[in-house]
Amino acid sequence: MTVESHLVIFDCDGVLIDSEVLSMNTWQDLLSKYNVSIDAEYFVNNFLGKSMQHVEEQVQQDFAVSITPLMKEEFHTLLNQRFTQSLKPTAGIARLLCNLKVPYCLATSSSPERTEHALSCTGLAPYFTNNLYTRSLVKRGKPAPDLFLYAAEKMGFAPEQCIVIEDSPAGIEAGLAANMQVIHYTGGSHLKDMPTNHTTTITDWDNFIQDYPMLVSD
């Protein structure tokens, strides 16, 4: 495979931006009002990389608590506040984006509004203008491969030409189902000391540069 044949597909939350701890803490605060307690392992296994619809179904199934429209509004309001106050890009990502020699895009389970707010808060918005794809564009969310396949088609690449960078089990499963090469990024704060079963793993963006020097300018 030549360098020109690569497309790098980034997940957003937990990959481009260090947002998942903020999301986890927001869910913990909200659910505690209903006597529901979730730890980091539960969050990673059941919420990470999943759509709001999936989270609603999971909470109903595991705790018999219905996520009402009012609860969702409270969650989004509080999370947006925390993004504005505390959200940071993952260390080194802007430098990597500046130096990639191949096309790249973003494919996220988050809503367009939340994604745009997050990119704006972290200064990454200029890197993602006509190369941003969200869950709203496809019928099925991750772990289905639909979003990655949609992004690849729109960017003009076949699945086998794509490298997906994901932090979540659902995202990894989606990338593999799409017949794409998948890298597990574990540099987000939410994955510190969490085990990984994926064979191709990077802990920071310097690892990516070292492992894929042909994709990055000197």
RARADA-V737713 format. One record per backbone hydrogen bond with DSSP energy under -1.0 kcal/mol. CO is the residue of the C=O (numbers start at 1). NH is the residue of the N-H. Records with the same first field share a line. If there is no record, write none. Layout:
BEGIN
CO->NH + NH
END
This chain:
BEGIN
2->5
3->6
7->163
8->105
9->165
10->107
12->15 + 16 + 17
16->90
17->14 + 19
19->23
20->24
21->25
22->26
23->27
24->28
25->29
26->30
27->31
28->32
31->34 + 36
32->35
39->43
40->44
41->45
42->46
43->47 + 48
47->50
51->55
52->56
53->57
54->58
55->59
56->60
57->61
58->62
59->63 + 65
60->64
68->72
69->73
70->74
71->75
72->76
73->77
74->78
75->79
76->80
77->81
78->82
79->83
80->84
81->85
82->86
83->87
88->18
90->93
92->96
93->97
94->98
95->99
99->217
103->8
105->10
106->133
108->135
111->115
112->116
113->117
114->118
115->119
116->120
117->121
118->122
119->124 + 125
124->127
125->128
131->106
133->108
134->137
135->138
141->144
145->149
146->150
147->151
148->152
149->153
150->154
151->155
152->157
158->161
159->162
161->7
162->181
163->9
164->183
165->11
166->185
168->172
169->173
170->174
171->175
172->176
173->177
174->178
175->180
176->179
181->164
183->166
184->202
188->191
189->192
191->194
200->184
202->186
205->209
206->210
207->211
208->212
212->215
213->216
215->101
END
